[in-house]
Amino acid sequence: MKTQLDSALQFHQTALNLQAQRQQMLASNIANADTPNYKARDIDFRSALKGALGERMGPLALASTSTRHLDVAGDMPFGAFVGYRREFQSSVDGNTVNMDAERAAFAENSVHYEASVTFINGLLRSMQTAITGQ
């Protein structure tokens, strides 16, 4: 039973982790809207989710020949799927954050996150009902 529950929740757990990381990245973009030369970043959600679930092989890791090389992904598990957002309108200070696009992406990601949590709660409730037989 544990393996069935794990397999049923694996997709949603991965999606929640990815959505939480994307939310942090979007918040960082919004917070740096006035920082000169800041480049807005985002995660390719579909590719990252497919890569995390093993449906296709993710990008190859870079070879490091020295211990002083920087880790490309950093502390982000989906770092290989992070990219820079396309610039909508150039700014004098080199900042690529478009507040309208960032707010819309932030709100959309919040709705997706809440929907995932609601779906997981419903799945767990139905599993509990099946176990208790009510």
N, C-alpha and C positions, 0 to 999 in steps of 0.2 A: 504494500500500500504506500509505503514511503516513496518508493521510486516513481509510482504513478503520480503522486502529488508533486514530487520534485520536477518531473518532466512537464507536468501541466503548468507549473509556475515558472519554469526556467525562462521562457520567452518574456513573460511579464516582468520578472526580476531584472533581466538584462535591459529591457526597454526603460524601466524606471531608473536604473543606474545611468543610462545614457541620457535620459531626459533631465535628470538632476545635474549632470555634468554640463549639459547644454544650457540649462538655466543659469548656472554659475558663469558660463562664458558670456551669455547675453547680458547678465548683470554687470560683468566687467566691461563690456563694450559701452554700456550706458554710463557707468561710472567714469569712464575715460573719454567722454564725449568732447571735453575741452582740452585734452592733452595733445600738445603738438606732435605731429608725426605718428600718432597712434593708428594702427591698422586694425579695423574691426575683423574679428574672427568668428567662425561658426563651424559646426560639425555637420558633416554629411550624414544625416540620421540613418537613411536607408542603407548606405554602404557599411556604416559602423555596426548596425544591428545585424546585417547579413554576415559580416566578418566575425562578430562576437558569437553568433550562433553556429558558425562553422559551415554555412551554406556555400561560401566561397572563400578562397584563401585571401587574407588581407595583404596589405603592402609588405614587401620584404623589409626586414630590419636592416639598418645600416651596420656595416662592419666597423668595429672600433679597434684600432691598432694601438691605442694608447689609453692608459687609465685616466688621462686628463681630458679625454673627449667628453663632450656634453651629451647627455641622453636626449634624443630628439623628442621622444614622447613626454619626457618629464614625469610628473607624478600623475598624469592622466592615462587611464587605461585605454582610452579611445584616441590617444594623441595622434595616431597615424591617419586619422580621418578628419583632423582639424585643418581647415583652410582659411584663407583670407576672403572676406566678403568683397564682392565686386563694388567698385566705387560708383555711386549714382551721380554725384555731382562733386567736382573737385573743390577743395577748400584751400585757402591761402596757406594755412599752417600744416597741410599734409595729412590731416586727420580724415579718415574714411568712414567715421561713424555717422550714419543717417538715423537720427532719433526716431523718426516715424517708422522706419523699417525695423529698428531694434525693439521699439515698444510693441509693434504688431507681432514680431517673432516671439517676444517674451510672453505676451498674452496667449498666443496660440500654443506655445509649449506648456504653459501653465494649465490650459484646458486639457491638453493631451495627458499631462501628468495626473491630474485629478481623475480623468476618465480611466486611466490605467489602475489607479488605486481603487476606484469604485468597482472595476471589473474583478480585481483580485479579491476584494471583500465579498463580492457575490459568489465567486468561485469557492472561496473558503466556507462561506455560509452553506452553499449547496452540498459541499463535501461533509460538513458537520451534520446536516440534515440526513444525508445518506447513511452516515455512521450511526446516528442515534435512532434512525428509523421513524422519524416524526413527519 
